[in-house]
Amino acid sequence: MTSPITTRREGDVLVVLSNNPPVNALGAAVRQGLDKAIDEAAADDGIKAVVIACEGQTFFAGADITEFGKMMAEPSLPVLVDKIEASEKPVIAAIHGTALGGGLEVALAAHYRIAVPSAKFGLPEVKLGILPGAGGTQRLPRVAGVEVALEMATKGDPIPATKAKDAGLLDRVTDGDLLTDAIAFAREVADARPLPRTSEAPVTLDPAVVEAFRKTNARRFRGLDAPNEIIEVIETTAGKPYAEGVQRERMGFMKLVMGKQSAALRHIFFAERKASKIDDLPEGTQPREIKRVGVIGAGTMGGGISMNFLSAGIPVMIVEMQQDALDRGTGVMRKNYEATAAKGRMTAEQVEGAMGLLKPTLSLDDLADCDLIIEAVYESMDVKKDIFGKLDTIAKPGAILASNTSYLNIDEIAAATNRPQDVLGLHFFSPANVMKLLEVVRGAKTAPDALMTAMAVAKKIKKVAVVAGVCHGFIGNRMLMPRQVEAMNLLLEGATPEQVDRVHVAFGMPMGPFQMADLAGVDIGWHRDPTRIESIRDALAAEERWGQKKGKGFYDYDEKRQPSNSPRVAEIIEDFRQKTGTPQHEVTEDEITERTLYTMVNEGARILEEGMAQRASDIDVVWIYGYGFPPYKGGPMFWADQEGLPKIVAGLEKHGFEVAKLLRDKAEKGEKFN
Ligand code: 3HC
């Protein structure tokens, strides 16, 4: 097998090049090649310096994540980076793309670092539930100080070259040819001694800085093993010799990499990438070109959807029925952009650039030129059919016609046109310009290239897309339904809204079912007849307890929107209990978990059984990116695997639920979903 590492002499400089697509991950063959290259330089008297660089799109983007949990082939990354630093001949890292994780650790072990202006630097290990395990927690504080190291290692976000240079991570930034300039740099420093070895630099620690950092980020890091461990490693090893520090780092790494949170986060890393792949598309299918987008409806959803395209530089024609609604909608979009600019995340020119791509209109006929048209009006099958019927006569041939429906049957909508092959669902999540999830609903007649186009468009607007089949609520909302039903039943049987929500928040969800109902609006989907009271929800809606927007819902809210338990809601629940003759019992936390979370897993199993999702990991992606399921639990199906499927089955049976066949089969065979 040929090595991904090649070496060549440029006079007295040894150029070491890695070619391990797609991201030059530091797998065994790369490590072995680098190890040999360092030996080669040491053994050759004609060589005075070494340049390490990468071919392809990026410098080393980290350790090879697929190797985690397996036997690590020699040399390990920690051993390799120490060997690089110990080289008697200067080593220069020449960086383009992203120097991430182990990649940054290799760069920090080199004696000098040079990069192009577009390069990015980061320690994203924390996002995989681990810590930088090849000296990163030791070398970064020595190079950039404790504060920068804490920020980069616990949050995992990359920084640009300018910032890296200011922080001391880089010796040079070059606009010229990277390799040429790196070789020239190598010649300049070839004889300079002593060699700057990062591990020998001192670290000064101000305990107040660490304390303040802990305090500021306490909420963000709640329940997360990795960031807390990283802070502890950096804090307790500062001031100690490097050798002692890396030993502590190693201990922390091993503990985290064997833990449940890391397994879950690594699962999600690969699940997110797998979700974009559609297993049964004919080979050679090509996406259609999308140059212009039309959006029907300038409400909250339509506006948010449009912003995704505008931000990606794609012109949008937005349609409303009335001028005032159109003005209101575009006004909200501008305000949202301006708020982003006020936070420094956009420039005034970018705001104008995005808004300049927006063309408001009152006529559907103006959509004739669009390559993709997304309908985002309210949930009524009749209205949608009417719109799609009209679009059929207006849209140009080959245009993709999409509905943003959250529940309705895409096949029925498609049947209102003579081109069902061009129709699909694009279910965005609110706020649509923020939430990363996009459910792409594949109708019975959706053409392969139309589906592929939707996936490509999703990537362009930075969404994580998951393919769903046609069923009520698709993947996410369909699984939400049994949870909502059970949450309501629990109230009747003796639980309080606060008790149910508390279990969900403790589980790691951003909010519980009743907090969510109050935020979204208790009146959503209500029949609007205050005399017709058939559920607790109807009773609340009839009293205008519509949630946060009314200052009251399942909870009472003060002026600062702080919730408190509502005596009136307790009365309404009691009233209903008596009316329905529901017997009460003491509801435990376990029962809440079993009835509201296990039932979701059960529904997920049915979705898989019916082929409405391609794979269990797609369901996990939906819940993490669409509903705030805690990533460190890996999504509902992965979580169920970790809990043990027999336990889930037993929990469901205890409460008399019908267990999905797939779930039961897997539990009996000792299999898992993922
Ligand atoms: N190991 C193994 N495979 C990796 C990988 C890694 N570190 N990084 C990316 N890949 C794979 C992806 O799974 C994907 O595979 P696929 O084509 O089969 O789906 C392929 O490379 C391309 O990845 P992306 O689709 O993510 O490509 P992008 O161009 O969108 O993004 C990137 C590139 C920014 C480098 C992004 O891939 C990324 O963030 N990678 C992970 C970086 C990371 O977490 N590094 C730290 C690793 S842990 C570590 O270093 C431990 C050390 O401290 C000991």
Residues whose N, C-alpha, C, O or C-beta is under 5 A from the ligand:
A	BS01	3HC	P22 V23 A25 A61 G62 A63 D64 I65 T66 T98 L100 G101 G102 P124 E125 L131 P132 G133 A134 R273
